[in-house]
């Protein structure tokens, strides 16, 4: 899946959109997208501290 095919303005937007589909997925590229899901995962984890 490429950015232009999905109508995303950026790889960051593409990463968010794919995550909202509700399915597991693997990111294999492009290189600038590889770190984005990790950053989002950390941000979401920090927003919901364990009790």
Secondary structure as UniProt FT lines:
FT   HELIX           3..6
FT   HELIX           11..19
FT   TURN            20..21
FT   HELIX           31..34
FT   HELIX           36..47
//
